[in-house]
Amino acid sequence: MADAGIDHAAVFQALPGMVAVLTPDLVYVDANEEFVRMSGRSREQLVGHYLFDVFPDNPGDPAASGMRNLAASLQRVLATGERDTMAVQRYDVHSLEEPGQWEERYWSPINAPVLGPDGEVVLLVHRVEEVTEFVRDRGGPVGTRARALEAELYIRARELQQVNERLRKAHAREREVALALQEAMLPAPRQVRDHRAAVRYRPAVGALNVCGDWYDLVDRIGGDRICVAVGDVVGHGLAAACVMGQLRSALSAASRVADGPAQALDVLGRYANVVPGAESATVVTTFVDFDARTITYSSAGHLPPALVHADGRVEFLDAATDPPLDASPDPVPRPEATAGFSAGDTLVLYTDGLVERRREDIDTGLERLADSLTRHRKAEPEPMADAVLLELLPPEGATDDTALIVVRL
């Protein structure tokens, strides 16, 4: 629908309530009239200035936490692209009329993202309501049932904020333990016989979507043959790390003796059926035969491996794709396909954290990957892996963890 000549700048200035717009670096871009009036700062003192230079914590209050809590909320919005509603905060404001004096103030903030065309956060909307008068009134007699209910809600909100803070600390500790477990269970980067290979694992930012991805490289019995695989477990944290370890170990063992990748995934699927938390896990495995110069592969719901030819052409190996592990109550034999390669080609396996982005078609991510692989095809596996991660992962970190394997054929 057309905007019918609406002056959006005027609408923003007339918005009820205090609203400001910040850059991802937390610099004021604009503030509406109510924000300017209630904050006691002029527009010139706001626009172009860093948020916490304008509103620092009260240096006379060692327990002040308003700045830290607000910064944490804004960072969550940047990392997740989702709105964050904060509990009521005490955030004292430096008095402009009385230098050196601080006014005790209470606020109820909500922070929301403004997304660009690529789905990334380009601006932050910071809306805040001052509740100082209500909080002060709460300290005196509570004369009406409505006032008593309001006071009770405020107390519960403060308690909830404290519980959330403890939960965040607990999640942070769990994340550290899960990452340590993940690192211990994934195989160390190494040469596979005489073949050059690079492996990378990058955890997601924050506590979400971490420790579900895995990779493996296995020397197969007989001839110059190896198995290269990646997988992704649904879930995160310690539970996902434990399931990941079980599935990786099971596939590693099966790959050493299976006739082909489809048979290896058949075995893994039957094993996943009795592992709680393995439901809907995805995995793709490739059997590389350097004597025959063939790659035989099979995928259980995973993104296709990329075969980068020496001439720059990128071939996605997608001719043998099946549902994720444990997707069917009655497993049926999985498909497999074979592709040829030439000396100097490169095989690349990866997980969805490398290519998937919010509000973007997966084909766009695959095209971005293909372009990067083509441009870096002449690099050795180690610098090639670093270059691909640098170009494809967001600078602020991805919201899903990422595994990547590069093997020079």
N, C-alpha and C positions, 0 to 999 in steps of 0.2 A: 504494500500500500504506500502511496506517495506521502511525503512528509507535509504536503500542503503548505509549504513555506514556513514551517515551524522554526523558530529561532532556538536551537538546542542549547546554545550558550546561555540564553536568557532563562530557559527552563531550568538548567542546572543551578543558576544563581538563585532561583526562586524556590528550589526544593525545600520542603519543610525538614528540619533537623540538620545536624552538622554533617556535611559531606566534603571530603577532600579526595584528590586524585594524586597518586604517587607513582614514580617510576619503579622498576624492579630494584633499583639501587636505593629506594626509599627517599627520594628527593621529591618535594612538593611540586606538582605540575599546576594544580589549580585548587581552589577552595571556594565553596559557595558563601553567600553573605552571612548565613547563620553560623557557619564555622568560624569565619573571621570575627564576628561579634562575640560569640560565646567563648572563644579561645583567648580573647584579649590581645590577639596579635593582628597587625595590619597585613594586607595582602603582600606588601613588599617584604615583610619579615617572614613570610611563609614560602611563596613561590621561588623556586630555585635553590632552596635551602634543604639540607639533610634533616630528616624528621627528628632525630635525636639530638641534633644541635639546637633545634628550636625548643624541643621539649625533653630535656635530660631528666634523669632521676634526681630527687631531692638529696643533695650530698649530706644533709644533716640527719637523714633517716637511714641507718645501716640496714634496715629490713626492707627497704624500698625494692619492689619487684615489678613495678609497672612497665618500665622500659624493657626488661628482659621478657616479660610475658607477651607484650605487644610485638616485639621482634620475632619471637617464636611463632606467633600466630601468622604474621606476614610471611615468614619463610615457609610455613606449611601451605599457604595459599600458592606461593610461587612453585613449590615442589609438586603439589597435587593438582593445581588448576581448579580447586574446589573452594567454595565459600567456607569461612571459619567464623563461628560465633563465639565470642569470649564471654566468660562470666564477668560480673561487675568487678572493676579494677580500682584500687586506690592509686592515683597517679597525681601527685602534687604538682602544682604549676608555680613557676617563679613569678612573683609579683612584679609588674612593671612600674607600679606606683611607689612601691617600697623596696628599693634594691636590697638584696640580701635576705629578703623575707620570702617564705614559701607558703602557698595557700593549700590547705588540705582539700583535695577534690576527688570525686568518685565518678567513674564513667562506665557506660555499657557499650562496648565496641563490637562492630561487625565488619569483617574484611572480605572483600570479594574480588575475583579476577576479571580482567578484561582480556579476552583472547584474540590473538591475531589470526590471519588467514591460515597459518600453519598449525594452529591449535596451541601455540605457546603463549604464556602470559606476557602481555606487553605493558599493562598498567594495573595498578591496584586501586580499588575503590575502598576508602576508609570512612565508614559511617559511625558516628559516635553520639550517644545521648548522655548528657550530664545528669547524674542522679545524686549529686551531693546533698541537696536539700532533703531528699527522702532518707538517705543514710543518717543524716544528722537528726532528723525527726525520730528515727527509729531508736535513738538513744534515750528519748524522753518517754513520757507516758503514752501508751497505745490505747486510744480511747474508743475506737470502733472495731467491729469485727473485720471490716475490710482492711483497716490499717494493720491489725494483728496478722491477717493472712499475708499481706505484703511483706511484713517483717519476717514472717516464717519462710516465705519464698526466698527472700534475700539471704537468710542464714543458710538455707539448703543450697542455694547457688554457690555460696562461698565454700561450703563443704564439698560440693561437686567439683569445684575448681581444684581443691586440694587433692581429691581422689584422682582426678585426671592427671595432675602433676606426678603423683606416685606411679600411675599406670604408664605414663610416658617414660619415666626412669626405668621401670621394670621392662618395658619393651626395648629400651636402649640396651639394657644388660643382656636380654635374650638375644638381641641382634648380634652383639659381640660374641656370645657363646656359639650361636648358629654359624656365624662366619668362620670362626676358628674350626668348628667341626667340618664345615664345608671344605675349607682349605686342606684339612688333614685327609679327607676322603678322596679328593680329586687327585689324579695322578700328576706328578711334577712334570713340567715341560722337559722333553728329552728328544733326542733323535730316535726315530723309529728305524732301527737297523742303520742303513747309510742314507736314509731319506731325510730331507730337511723339513721340519715342521715347527709351527708356533701355536701355542694355546694361550688363550686369554679368558679371564673371568672378571667381570666388573659388577659389583653389587649395586642394587638400586639405592637411590638416596632415601633417607629416612628408614622407618622400620617396616615398610610394606613391601611385598613382592620380592623378598630376598631369600636366597638359598634354595630355590627350586630348580635352577638350571645346572646341568652337568655335561661333561664331555669325557671321551675315552679314546685312547689309541692302543691297539692290541696287535702284537705280532701273531700271525696265524701259522698253524702247523703246515709244513711242506711248501717249498718254493719261496719265491720272493713275494710274499703276500702280507697285507696288513688289513686291519679293520679300523675304521674311523667312525665315531658316532657322537651325536649330541642328543640331549633330552631335556624335557621341562616337566616338572611336577607341579600340579595345581596346589596352591597354598604357599605359605611362607614360614620363616622362622625355623625353630628346632624341629618341628614335626616334618616340614618339607625336607630339611637337610637329612634327616634320618631315612625317609622314604627314598630320597635321591641316592643315598649310599647303597641301599639294598638293591635298587634297580640297576645301578651302574655295575655293581659287583656281579649280579646275575647275568646281565648282558655280556659282560667281559668274559665270564666263564663259558657261556653258550657260544660266543663268537669263535672261540678257539677250536671248537669241535663241530660246529654246524656246517651243513653242506653249502648253505648260502644265507644271505641276510633275512630272507623271508622265514626260514626255519628258525633262525636265532630270535626273531620277533615273535614267532609262535610260542617258543619256550618262554620268552619273557612275559608274554601276555597271560599265559597260564599261571606263572608265578605272581604277576601283579594281581590276579584274581583273589589271592589269599593275603595280600599285604594291605592293611588298612591305610587309606590315604593315597593309594596308587591309582585310584579311579581317574580316568580321563587324562592320565599322563601321556605326553607325546614323545616320540623318539624317531630318529631316522638313523639308519646304519648303512654304511657302505663297505663293501669288500673290494679292496684294490689289489689287482693282480698285475705286478710290474712285468712279469714274463710275457703275459698275453696282452698287456696294455689295455686292460678293461676295468671298468668300475661297475660292479653289480650292487644294486641298492634296493632298499625297501623302506617305506615310511609309514609310521603309525600316527597319522594326524599331524605330522610336523611339517614345517616349511621346507621347501626343496633345497638340496645342496646346490652350490654353484660350481660349475666346471668352467674355469677361465682358460680359454685357448691362447696360445702364444700370439695369435694375430689380433687379440683384443676382443674376440667374440665371447660372450658369456652365455653358457647353456645351463638353464635350470633343470635339474634332474627331477621331473615331476610325473614320470610315466608309471610310477608304482606307489600310489598314495592310497592309504586305507584309514579307517577310523582309529582314534586313540586306543591305547591299551585298555583292556577290560570294558570296552564299549558295548560288547555283545555278550549276552549270557551263554551263547553257544559259539565259541570261537571257530572260525573257518580259516583255512590256509590263506596266508597273506600273499599279495602279489610281489613280484620283483622284476626289475628290468636291468638292462646292461647298456652301458655307453662306452665307446672307445675313447682313448686319449693318446696324445703324442708326448714325447719327452719335452719337458719344459712347461707343460700345462700346469695349472694349479687347481686343487680341490679345496673348496671353502664350505665349511659347515658352521651353523650359527643358530642362535635362539631368537625368539620374537622381540626381545628387548632391543635388538640392533635395528630392526626395520619398522616395527609397529609404532604408530603415533596416534594420539586421540584425534578423532574426527578426520581421519585420513584413510583413504583406501589402501589396502595392503600392497596393491600393485605399484603405488607411488613409492613406497619404501623399497620394494624390490628393484625398481628402476634406479633409485638412488644408490643402492648397493652395487648394482651392475656397473653403473658409471664410475664409481670409486674403484672397483676391482679392475676395470679396464685401464684406468689411468695409472694404477700402481702395479700392473701385472709383471713388470720387469724387476720389481724390487724383491729382495729376499723375503722369506716368510715372516721373520721377526719385524722388520720395518714395515712390511705390508700390513701386518695385523695392527700395528700401532697407528698407521695412517688411516686405515678404515675406521677404527674406533674413534679417532679424533674427528673425522669428518661426519660420521653418522650419529654419534651420541651427542645429546644436547650438552652445552658447556656447563650447565648447572647440575648435570647428572640425570640419568634416565629414571623413570618411575617403575621400571621393571629390570631385574638383573639380566645380564647378558653373558653368554658363553660364545667363544669363537675359536675355530680351528682352521689353520691354513697349512696345507701340505703341498710341497712342490713335487710334481710327478716326474 
